[in-house]
Every structure is written in structure tokens, then in C-alpha cells.
Amino acid sequence: MGLIDNINKTFDHRIRLGIMSALMVNDDVDFNRLKELLDVTDGNLSSHTKTLENAEYIAIEKSFIGRKPNTRYRMTRKGREAFKKHIEALENLLKKH
């Protein structure tokens, strides 16, 4: 087994890494909070959340608060397992050097 076998390409981008990190420590996070935490544009965040949703790593819930749309994200079980493996692979890689 190679050093980088469990490193997940989906998490290669810092924004996707940030989204997953935020969701590891929160049950769910809404769009505006993620945008604020990661300091990204609407389009940039939408693009990265779509990638994670397509991989089935996050689930998206859309609702209205009053008349304002609200989009919330939560990590799926599949996403949590994949992200943990990714973090462990990074830790193992760092220990080897």
C-alpha cells in the first residue's frame, strides 16, 4: 500500500477541505455561515458544495426562513468516513517524513 493511497482527490481543494472541516464539528452549517468562515464568493462556494454533494459526502437542505431562502449543509455518513480516512492518510504521510 502506497503512502498516498487513502488521500482523497475530492478533498484536494482548500475550500472543500474547509467545508468538510466545518461539517465535522457542526451538525449542519448554512450557506452564509460557510461563505463567511471560508471567505469565498457565492459562486465559488456553490461549485464546491455541488462537487461534495455529487460525491454524496454532504447533503443539502433548502428551506425558507420567512421569505428568505436558506440552504443548509450536513455531512453524510459516507462523507464522514471518507473524510476521516483522508485525514488519517495525511497524518500517516506526515509521520513518515
Jmol script that loads the backbone (N, CA, C; Angstrom):
load data "model"
ATOM      1  N   MET A   1       0.837  -1.188   0.000  1.00  0.00           N
ATOM      2  CA  MET A   1       0.000   0.000   0.000  1.00  0.00           C
ATOM      3  C   MET A   1       0.879   1.248   0.000  1.00  0.00           C
ATOM      4  N   GLY A   2       0.636   2.147  -0.951  1.00  0.00           N
ATOM      5  CA  GLY A   2       1.442   3.356  -1.078  1.00  0.00           C
ATOM      6  C   GLY A   2       1.118   4.390  -0.010  1.00  0.00           C
ATOM      7  N   LEU A   3       2.018   5.330   0.140  1.00  0.00           N
ATOM      8  CA  LEU A   3       1.871   6.392   1.136  1.00  0.00           C
ATOM      9  C   LEU A   3       0.613   7.223   0.931  1.00  0.00           C
ATOM     10  N   ILE A   4       0.211   7.421  -0.309  1.00  0.00           N
ATOM     11  CA  ILE A   4      -0.900   8.337  -0.554  1.00  0.00           C
ATOM     12  C   ILE A   4      -2.177   7.641  -1.033  1.00  0.00           C
ATOM     13  N   ASP A   5      -2.269   6.330  -0.839  1.00  0.00           N
ATOM     14  CA  ASP A   5      -3.437   5.575  -1.310  1.00  0.00           C
ATOM     15  C   ASP A   5      -4.771   6.096  -0.788  1.00  0.00           C
ATOM     16  N   ASN A   6      -4.828   6.486   0.479  1.00  0.00           N
ATOM     17  CA  ASN A   6      -6.102   6.918   1.054  1.00  0.00           C
ATOM     18  C   ASN A   6      -6.329   8.428   0.982  1.00  0.00           C
ATOM     19  N   ILE A   7      -5.442   9.134   0.309  1.00  0.00           N
ATOM     20  CA  ILE A   7      -5.666  10.571   0.138  1.00  0.00           C
ATOM     21  C   ILE A   7      -6.722  10.733  -0.949  1.00  0.00           C
ATOM     22  N   ASN A   8      -7.776  11.450  -0.586  1.00  0.00           N
ATOM     23  CA  ASN A   8      -8.953  11.570  -1.440  1.00  0.00           C
ATOM     24  C   ASN A   8      -8.870  12.834  -2.298  1.00  0.00           C
ATOM     25  N   LYS A   9      -8.868  12.655  -3.603  1.00  0.00           N
ATOM     26  CA  LYS A   9      -8.754  13.785  -4.543  1.00  0.00           C
ATOM     27  C   LYS A   9      -9.899  14.787  -4.372  1.00  0.00           C
ATOM     28  N   THR A  10     -11.050  14.326  -3.939  1.00  0.00           N
ATOM     29  CA  THR A  10     -12.190  15.231  -3.757  1.00  0.00           C
ATOM     30  C   THR A  10     -11.871  16.317  -2.736  1.00  0.00           C
ATOM     31  N   PHE A  11     -11.016  15.987  -1.765  1.00  0.00           N
ATOM     32  CA  PHE A  11     -10.692  16.946  -0.709  1.00  0.00           C
ATOM     33  C   PHE A  11      -9.426  17.750  -1.008  1.00  0.00           C
ATOM     34  N   ASP A  12      -8.911  17.632  -2.220  1.00  0.00           N
ATOM     35  CA  ASP A  12      -7.682  18.331  -2.592  1.00  0.00           C
ATOM     36  C   ASP A  12      -7.782  19.849  -2.500  1.00  0.00           C
ATOM     37  N   HIS A  13      -8.927  20.393  -2.781  1.00  0.00           N
ATOM     38  CA  HIS A  13      -9.079  21.849  -2.804  1.00  0.00           C
ATOM     39  C   HIS A  13      -9.314  22.394  -1.404  1.00  0.00           C
ATOM     40  N   ARG A  14      -8.691  23.506  -1.081  1.00  0.00           N
ATOM     41  CA  ARG A  14      -8.770  24.063   0.274  1.00  0.00           C
ATOM     42  C   ARG A  14     -10.207  24.411   0.674  1.00  0.00           C
ATOM     43  N   ILE A  15     -11.034  24.808  -0.284  1.00  0.00           N
ATOM     44  CA  ILE A  15     -12.422  25.165   0.052  1.00  0.00           C
ATOM     45  C   ILE A  15     -13.216  23.915   0.430  1.00  0.00           C
ATOM     46  N   ARG A  16     -13.033  22.836  -0.324  1.00  0.00           N
ATOM     47  CA  ARG A  16     -13.735  21.588   0.025  1.00  0.00           C
ATOM     48  C   ARG A  16     -13.221  21.040   1.349  1.00  0.00           C
ATOM     49  N   LEU A  17     -11.935  21.177   1.585  1.00  0.00           N
ATOM     50  CA  LEU A  17     -11.356  20.769   2.870  1.00  0.00           C
ATOM     51  C   LEU A  17     -11.984  21.593   3.994  1.00  0.00           C
ATOM     52  N   GLY A  18     -12.151  22.880   3.755  1.00  0.00           N
ATOM     53  CA  GLY A  18     -12.764  23.777   4.748  1.00  0.00           C
ATOM     54  C   GLY A  18     -14.218  23.437   5.010  1.00  0.00           C
ATOM     55  N   ILE A  19     -14.965  23.137   3.956  1.00  0.00           N
ATOM     56  CA  ILE A  19     -16.380  22.763   4.106  1.00  0.00           C
ATOM     57  C   ILE A  19     -16.486  21.511   4.970  1.00  0.00           C
ATOM     58  N   MET A  20     -15.695  20.504   4.626  1.00  0.00           N
ATOM     59  CA  MET A  20     -15.754  19.240   5.366  1.00  0.00           C
ATOM     60  C   MET A  20     -15.298  19.433   6.815  1.00  0.00           C
ATOM     61  N   SER A  21     -14.291  20.247   7.030  1.00  0.00           N
ATOM     62  CA  SER A  21     -13.812  20.512   8.394  1.00  0.00           C
ATOM     63  C   SER A  21     -14.902  21.179   9.220  1.00  0.00           C
ATOM     64  N   ALA A  22     -15.587  22.149   8.634  1.00  0.00           N
ATOM     65  CA  ALA A  22     -16.676  22.837   9.340  1.00  0.00           C
ATOM     66  C   ALA A  22     -17.800  21.863   9.680  1.00  0.00           C
ATOM     67  N   LEU A  23     -18.075  20.944   8.763  1.00  0.00           N
ATOM     68  CA  LEU A  23     -19.164  19.993   8.993  1.00  0.00           C
ATOM     69  C   LEU A  23     -18.782  18.855   9.937  1.00  0.00           C
ATOM     70  N   MET A  24     -17.484  18.640  10.136  1.00  0.00           N
ATOM     71  CA  MET A  24     -17.048  17.627  11.106  1.00  0.00           C
ATOM     72  C   MET A  24     -17.381  18.079  12.533  1.00  0.00           C
ATOM     73  N   VAL A  25     -17.344  19.377  12.771  1.00  0.00           N
ATOM     74  CA  VAL A  25     -17.532  19.893  14.130  1.00  0.00           C
ATOM     75  C   VAL A  25     -18.909  20.531  14.351  1.00  0.00           C
ATOM     76  N   ASN A  26     -19.737  20.596  13.310  1.00  0.00           N
ATOM     77  CA  ASN A  26     -21.095  21.131  13.415  1.00  0.00           C
ATOM     78  C   ASN A  26     -22.053  20.148  12.754  1.00  0.00           C
ATOM     79  N   ASP A  27     -23.226  19.968  13.341  1.00  0.00           N
ATOM     80  CA  ASP A  27     -24.215  19.076  12.730  1.00  0.00           C
ATOM     81  C   ASP A  27     -24.599  19.561  11.341  1.00  0.00           C
ATOM     82  N   ASP A  28     -24.792  20.871  11.233  1.00  0.00           N
ATOM     83  CA  ASP A  28     -25.053  21.465   9.930  1.00  0.00           C
ATOM     84  C   ASP A  28     -24.601  22.921   9.947  1.00  0.00           C
ATOM     85  N   VAL A  29     -24.399  23.460   8.761  1.00  0.00           N
ATOM     86  CA  VAL A  29     -23.952  24.842   8.621  1.00  0.00           C
ATOM     87  C   VAL A  29     -24.698  25.429   7.429  1.00  0.00           C
ATOM     88  N   ASP A  30     -25.156  26.678   7.559  1.00  0.00           N
ATOM     89  CA  ASP A  30     -25.851  27.263   6.419  1.00  0.00           C
ATOM     90  C   ASP A  30     -24.884  27.957   5.461  1.00  0.00           C
ATOM     91  N   PHE A  31     -25.401  28.248   4.283  1.00  0.00           N
ATOM     92  CA  PHE A  31     -24.602  28.796   3.192  1.00  0.00           C
ATOM     93  C   PHE A  31     -23.854  30.067   3.614  1.00  0.00           C
ATOM     94  N   ASN A  32     -24.561  31.005   4.228  1.00  0.00           N
ATOM     95  CA  ASN A  32     -23.921  32.281   4.585  1.00  0.00           C
ATOM     96  C   ASN A  32     -22.821  32.097   5.614  1.00  0.00           C
ATOM     97  N   ARG A  33     -23.029  31.202   6.553  1.00  0.00           N
ATOM     98  CA  ARG A  33     -22.004  30.947   7.575  1.00  0.00           C
ATOM     99  C   ARG A  33     -20.758  30.319   6.935  1.00  0.00           C
ATOM    100  N   LEU A  34     -20.953  29.355   6.047  1.00  0.00           N
ATOM    101  CA  LEU A  34     -19.814  28.746   5.350  1.00  0.00           C
ATOM    102  C   LEU A  34     -19.076  29.789   4.521  1.00  0.00           C
ATOM    103  N   LYS A  35     -19.833  30.621   3.831  1.00  0.00           N
ATOM    104  CA  LYS A  35     -19.242  31.669   2.994  1.00  0.00           C
ATOM    105  C   LYS A  35     -18.374  32.597   3.845  1.00  0.00           C
ATOM    106  N   GLU A  36     -18.893  32.935   5.023  1.00  0.00           N
ATOM    107  CA  GLU A  36     -18.174  33.809   5.954  1.00  0.00           C
ATOM    108  C   GLU A  36     -16.929  33.107   6.503  1.00  0.00           C
ATOM    109  N   LEU A  37     -17.088  31.867   6.944  1.00  0.00           N
ATOM    110  CA  LEU A  37     -15.967  31.103   7.513  1.00  0.00           C
ATOM    111  C   LEU A  37     -14.825  30.941   6.519  1.00  0.00           C
ATOM    112  N   LEU A  38     -15.180  30.658   5.267  1.00  0.00           N
ATOM    113  CA  LEU A  38     -14.171  30.329   4.259  1.00  0.00           C
ATOM    114  C   LEU A  38     -13.746  31.525   3.415  1.00  0.00           C
ATOM    115  N   ASP A  39     -14.464  32.642   3.575  1.00  0.00           N
ATOM    116  CA  ASP A  39     -14.157  33.871   2.837  1.00  0.00           C
ATOM    117  C   ASP A  39     -14.115  33.623   1.324  1.00  0.00           C
ATOM    118  N   VAL A  40     -15.242  33.124   0.801  1.00  0.00           N
ATOM    119  CA  VAL A  40     -15.359  32.809  -0.625  1.00  0.00           C
ATOM    120  C   VAL A  40     -16.604  33.468  -1.214  1.00  0.00           C
ATOM    121  N   THR A  41     -16.662  33.502  -2.533  1.00  0.00           N
ATOM    122  CA  THR A  41     -17.826  34.058  -3.217  1.00  0.00           C
ATOM    123  C   THR A  41     -18.964  33.034  -3.248  1.00  0.00           C
ATOM    124  N   ASP A  42     -20.165  33.517  -3.533  1.00  0.00           N
ATOM    125  CA  ASP A  42     -21.329  32.625  -3.652  1.00  0.00           C
ATOM    126  C   ASP A  42     -21.073  31.531  -4.686  1.00  0.00           C
ATOM    127  N   GLY A  43     -20.613  31.944  -5.862  1.00  0.00           N
ATOM    128  CA  GLY A  43     -20.393  31.002  -6.957  1.00  0.00           C
ATOM    129  C   GLY A  43     -19.340  29.956  -6.622  1.00  0.00           C
ATOM    130  N   ASN A  44     -18.280  30.412  -5.979  1.00  0.00           N
ATOM    131  CA  ASN A  44     -17.197  29.508  -5.593  1.00  0.00           C
ATOM    132  C   ASN A  44     -17.700  28.470  -4.599  1.00  0.00           C
ATOM    133  N   LEU A  45     -18.428  28.920  -3.584  1.00  0.00           N
ATOM    134  CA  LEU A  45     -18.953  28.002  -2.579  1.00  0.00           C
ATOM    135  C   LEU A  45     -19.952  27.037  -3.209  1.00  0.00           C
ATOM    136  N   SER A  46     -20.825  27.541  -4.060  1.00  0.00           N
ATOM    137  CA  SER A  46     -21.820  26.689  -4.730  1.00  0.00           C
ATOM    138  C   SER A  46     -21.153  25.589  -5.536  1.00  0.00           C
ATOM    139  N   SER A  47     -20.121  25.950  -6.257  1.00  0.00           N
ATOM    140  CA  SER A  47     -19.395  24.987  -7.086  1.00  0.00           C
ATOM    141  C   SER A  47     -18.799  23.859  -6.235  1.00  0.00           C
ATOM    142  N   HIS A  48     -18.185  24.213  -5.126  1.00  0.00           N
ATOM    143  CA  HIS A  48     -17.533  23.210  -4.276  1.00  0.00           C
ATOM    144  C   HIS A  48     -18.539  22.366  -3.496  1.00  0.00           C
ATOM    145  N   THR A  49     -19.632  22.972  -3.059  1.00  0.00           N
ATOM    146  CA  THR A  49     -20.645  22.171  -2.359  1.00  0.00           C
ATOM    147  C   THR A  49     -21.300  21.197  -3.335  1.00  0.00           C
ATOM    148  N   LYS A  50     -21.457  21.604  -4.587  1.00  0.00           N
ATOM    149  CA  LYS A  50     -22.035  20.716  -5.604  1.00  0.00           C
ATOM    150  C   LYS A  50     -21.131  19.499  -5.826  1.00  0.00           C
ATOM    151  N   THR A  51     -19.825  19.724  -5.879  1.00  0.00           N
ATOM    152  CA  THR A  51     -18.872  18.614  -6.025  1.00  0.00           C
ATOM    153  C   THR A  51     -19.007  17.627  -4.867  1.00  0.00           C
ATOM    154  N   LEU A  52     -19.094  18.155  -3.654  1.00  0.00           N
ATOM    155  CA  LEU A  52     -19.218  17.297  -2.477  1.00  0.00           C
ATOM    156  C   LEU A  52     -20.575  16.595  -2.437  1.00  0.00           C
ATOM    157  N   GLU A  53     -21.612  17.286  -2.898  1.00  0.00           N
ATOM    158  CA  GLU A  53     -22.942  16.668  -2.960  1.00  0.00           C
ATOM    159  C   GLU A  53     -22.954  15.538  -3.992  1.00  0.00           C
ATOM    160  N   ASN A  54     -22.351  15.773  -5.141  1.00  0.00           N
ATOM    161  CA  ASN A  54     -22.298  14.744  -6.192  1.00  0.00           C
ATOM    162  C   ASN A  54     -21.552  13.497  -5.729  1.00  0.00           C
ATOM    163  N   ALA A  55     -20.567  13.679  -4.858  1.00  0.00           N
ATOM    164  CA  ALA A  55     -19.814  12.547  -4.299  1.00  0.00           C
ATOM    165  C   ALA A  55     -20.586  11.886  -3.148  1.00  0.00           C
ATOM    166  N   GLU A  56     -21.743  12.476  -2.802  1.00  0.00           N
ATOM    167  CA  GLU A  56     -22.578  12.007  -1.687  1.00  0.00           C
ATOM    168  C   GLU A  56     -21.879  12.153  -0.342  1.00  0.00           C
ATOM    169  N   TYR A  57     -21.010  13.156  -0.229  1.00  0.00           N
ATOM    170  CA  TYR A  57     -20.303  13.426   1.020  1.00  0.00           C
ATOM    171  C   TYR A  57     -21.058  14.424   1.886  1.00  0.00           C
ATOM    172  N   ILE A  58     -21.894  15.252   1.263  1.00  0.00           N
ATOM    173  CA  ILE A  58     -22.725  16.176   2.022  1.00  0.00           C
ATOM    174  C   ILE A  58     -24.153  16.114   1.490  1.00  0.00           C
ATOM    175  N   ALA A  59     -25.088  16.491   2.344  1.00  0.00           N
ATOM    176  CA  ALA A  59     -26.485  16.596   1.937  1.00  0.00           C
ATOM    177  C   ALA A  59     -26.879  18.065   2.045  1.00  0.00           C
ATOM    178  N   ILE A  60     -27.708  18.499   1.123  1.00  0.00           N
ATOM    179  CA  ILE A  60     -28.138  19.888   1.080  1.00  0.00           C
ATOM    180  C   ILE A  60     -29.624  19.938   1.375  1.00  0.00           C
ATOM    181  N   GLU A  61     -29.987  20.845   2.262  1.00  0.00           N
ATOM    182  CA  GLU A  61     -31.391  21.035   2.618  1.00  0.00           C
ATOM    183  C   GLU A  61     -31.771  22.486   2.364  1.00  0.00           C
ATOM    184  N   LYS A  62     -32.746  22.683   1.501  1.00  0.00           N
ATOM    185  CA  LYS A  62     -33.190  24.040   1.175  1.00  0.00           C
ATOM    186  C   LYS A  62     -34.540  24.280   1.829  1.00  0.00           C
ATOM    187  N   SER A  63     -34.686  25.457   2.435  1.00  0.00           N
ATOM    188  CA  SER A  63     -35.943  25.817   3.077  1.00  0.00           C
ATOM    189  C   SER A  63     -36.095  27.337   3.024  1.00  0.00           C
ATOM    190  N   PHE A  64     -37.135  27.830   3.635  1.00  0.00           N
ATOM    191  CA  PHE A  64     -37.333  29.274   3.732  1.00  0.00           C
ATOM    192  C   PHE A  64     -37.420  29.662   5.195  1.00  0.00           C
ATOM    193  N   ILE A  65     -36.790  30.753   5.528  1.00  0.00           N
ATOM    194  CA  ILE A  65     -36.936  31.350   6.846  1.00  0.00           C
ATOM    195  C   ILE A  65     -37.649  32.665   6.569  1.00  0.00           C
ATOM    196  N   GLY A  66     -38.940  32.686   6.905  1.00  0.00           N
ATOM    197  CA  GLY A  66     -39.770  33.804   6.460  1.00  0.00           C
ATOM    198  C   GLY A  66     -39.858  33.705   4.949  1.00  0.00           C
ATOM    199  N   ARG A  67     -39.473  34.745   4.263  1.00  0.00           N
ATOM    200  CA  ARG A  67     -39.487  34.721   2.795  1.00  0.00           C
ATOM    201  C   ARG A  67     -38.105  34.516   2.198  1.00  0.00           C
ATOM    202  N   LYS A  68     -37.113  34.383   3.063  1.00  0.00           N
ATOM    203  CA  LYS A  68     -35.734  34.244   2.572  1.00  0.00           C
ATOM    204  C   LYS A  68     -35.349  32.780   2.424  1.00  0.00           C
ATOM    205  N   PRO A  69     -34.781  32.434   1.265  1.00  0.00           N
ATOM    206  CA  PRO A  69     -34.310  31.052   1.107  1.00  0.00           C
ATOM    207  C   PRO A  69     -33.133  30.779   2.037  1.00  0.00           C
ATOM    208  N   ASN A  70     -33.074  29.565   2.542  1.00  0.00           N
ATOM    209  CA  ASN A  70     -31.984  29.168   3.424  1.00  0.00           C
ATOM    210  C   ASN A  70     -31.481  27.801   2.964  1.00  0.00           C
ATOM    211  N   THR A  71     -30.179  27.706   2.749  1.00  0.00           N
ATOM    212  CA  THR A  71     -29.560  26.451   2.332  1.00  0.00           C
ATOM    213  C   THR A  71     -28.641  25.986   3.445  1.00  0.00           C
ATOM    214  N   ARG A  72     -28.873  24.767   3.907  1.00  0.00           N
ATOM    215  CA  ARG A  72     -28.056  24.186   4.975  1.00  0.00           C
ATOM    216  C   ARG A  72     -27.368  22.931   4.451  1.00  0.00           C
ATOM    217  N   TYR A  73     -26.185  22.680   4.987  1.00  0.00           N
ATOM    218  CA  TYR A  73     -25.389  21.520   4.579  1.00  0.00           C
ATOM    219  C   TYR A  73     -25.108  20.666   5.799  1.00  0.00           C
ATOM    220  N   ARG A  74     -25.109  19.360   5.596  1.00  0.00           N
ATOM    221  CA  ARG A  74     -24.671  18.445   6.651  1.00  0.00           C
ATOM    222  C   ARG A  74     -23.861  17.332   5.996  1.00  0.00           C
ATOM    223  N   MET A  75     -22.978  16.755   6.788  1.00  0.00           N
ATOM    224  CA  MET A  75     -22.137  15.685   6.282  1.00  0.00           C
ATOM    225  C   MET A  75     -22.916  14.368   6.318  1.00  0.00           C
ATOM    226  N   THR A  76     -22.783  13.576   5.284  1.00  0.00           N
ATOM    227  CA  THR A  76     -23.399  12.246   5.262  1.00  0.00           C
ATOM    228  C   THR A  76     -22.477  11.257   5.973  1.00  0.00           C
ATOM    229  N   ARG A  77     -22.988  10.090   6.260  1.00  0.00           N
ATOM    230  CA  ARG A  77     -22.152   9.045   6.876  1.00  0.00           C
ATOM    231  C   ARG A  77     -20.990   8.707   5.938  1.00  0.00           C
ATOM    232  N   LYS A  78     -21.299   8.586   4.649  1.00  0.00           N
ATOM    233  CA  LYS A  78     -20.261   8.297   3.645  1.00  0.00           C
ATOM    234  C   LYS A  78     -19.188   9.387   3.654  1.00  0.00           C
ATOM    235  N   GLY A  79     -19.621  10.638   3.752  1.00  0.00           N
ATOM    236  CA  GLY A  79     -18.688  11.764   3.776  1.00  0.00           C
ATOM    237  C   GLY A  79     -17.810  11.750   5.007  1.00  0.00           C
ATOM    238  N   ARG A  80     -18.425  11.453   6.157  1.00  0.00           N
ATOM    239  CA  ARG A  80     -17.670  11.411   7.418  1.00  0.00           C
ATOM    240  C   ARG A  80     -16.595  10.323   7.357  1.00  0.00           C
ATOM    241  N   GLU A  81     -16.956   9.150   6.846  1.00  0.00           N
ATOM    242  CA  GLU A  81     -15.984   8.048   6.739  1.00  0.00           C
ATOM    243  C   GLU A  81     -14.859   8.397   5.765  1.00  0.00           C
ATOM    244  N   ALA A  82     -15.219   8.961   4.624  1.00  0.00           N
ATOM    245  CA  ALA A  82     -14.210   9.319   3.615  1.00  0.00           C
ATOM    246  C   ALA A  82     -13.273  10.403   4.148  1.00  0.00           C
ATOM    247  N   PHE A  83     -13.833  11.388   4.849  1.00  0.00           N
ATOM    248  CA  PHE A  83     -13.015  12.487   5.361  1.00  0.00           C
ATOM    249  C   PHE A  83     -12.083  11.995   6.462  1.00  0.00           C
ATOM    250  N   LYS A  84     -12.583  11.111   7.328  1.00  0.00           N
ATOM    251  CA  LYS A  84     -11.724  10.555   8.381  1.00  0.00           C
ATOM    252  C   LYS A  84     -10.562   9.780   7.771  1.00  0.00           C
ATOM    253  N   LYS A  85     -10.839   8.976   6.751  1.00  0.00           N
ATOM    254  CA  LYS A  85      -9.772   8.230   6.072  1.00  0.00           C
ATOM    255  C   LYS A  85      -8.749   9.183   5.462  1.00  0.00           C
ATOM    256  N   HIS A  86      -9.237  10.263   4.870  1.00  0.00           N
ATOM    257  CA  HIS A  86      -8.363  11.257   4.248  1.00  0.00           C
ATOM    258  C   HIS A  86      -7.448  11.889   5.299  1.00  0.00           C
ATOM    259  N   ILE A  87      -8.025  12.301   6.421  1.00  0.00           N
ATOM    260  CA  ILE A  87      -7.238  12.935   7.495  1.00  0.00           C
ATOM    261  C   ILE A  87      -6.210  11.944   8.051  1.00  0.00           C
ATOM    262  N   GLU A  88      -6.627  10.696   8.250  1.00  0.00           N
ATOM    263  CA  GLU A  88      -5.687   9.672   8.744  1.00  0.00           C
ATOM    264  C   GLU A  88      -4.551   9.461   7.752  1.00  0.00           C
ATOM    265  N   ALA A  89      -4.870   9.465   6.466  1.00  0.00           N
ATOM    266  CA  ALA A  89      -3.836   9.291   5.437  1.00  0.00           C
ATOM    267  C   ALA A  89      -2.847  10.452   5.476  1.00  0.00           C
ATOM    268  N   LEU A  90      -3.365  11.675   5.656  1.00  0.00           N
ATOM    269  CA  LEU A  90      -2.471  12.840   5.755  1.00  0.00           C
ATOM    270  C   LEU A  90      -1.588  12.739   6.997  1.00  0.00           C
ATOM    271  N   GLU A  91      -2.192  12.340   8.107  1.00  0.00           N
ATOM    272  CA  GLU A  91      -1.415  12.196   9.346  1.00  0.00           C
ATOM    273  C   GLU A  91      -0.328  11.146   9.181  1.00  0.00           C
ATOM    274  N   ASN A  92      -0.659  10.023   8.554  1.00  0.00           N
ATOM    275  CA  ASN A  92       0.328   8.964   8.325  1.00  0.00           C
ATOM    276  C   ASN A  92       1.447   9.438   7.407  1.00  0.00           C
ATOM    277  N   LEU A  93       1.077  10.218   6.410  1.00  0.00           N
ATOM    278  CA  LEU A  93       2.064  10.755   5.477  1.00  0.00           C
ATOM    279  C   LEU A  93       3.038  11.676   6.231  1.00  0.00           C
ATOM    280  N   LEU A  94       2.496  12.497   7.108  1.00  0.00           N
ATOM    281  CA  LEU A  94       3.333  13.415   7.888  1.00  0.00           C
ATOM    282  C   LEU A  94       4.246  12.660   8.859  1.00  0.00           C
ATOM    283  N   LYS A  95       3.758  11.588   9.444  1.00  0.00           N
ATOM    284  CA  LYS A  95       4.564  10.783  10.380  1.00  0.00           C
ATOM    285  C   LYS A  95       5.735  10.120   9.684  1.00  0.00           C
ATOM    286  N   LYS A  96       5.566   9.801   8.401  1.00  0.00           N
ATOM    287  CA  LYS A  96       6.610   9.091   7.646  1.00  0.00           C
ATOM    288  C   LYS A  96       7.792  10.012   7.312  1.00  0.00           C
ATOM    289  N   HIS A  97       7.574  11.316   7.415  1.00  0.00           N
ATOM    290  CA  HIS A  97       8.642  12.237   6.986  1.00  0.00           C
ATOM    291  C   HIS A  97       9.178  13.053   8.107  1.00  0.00           C
TER     292      HIS A  97
END
end "model"
wireframe off; spacefill off
backbone 0.3
color backbone group
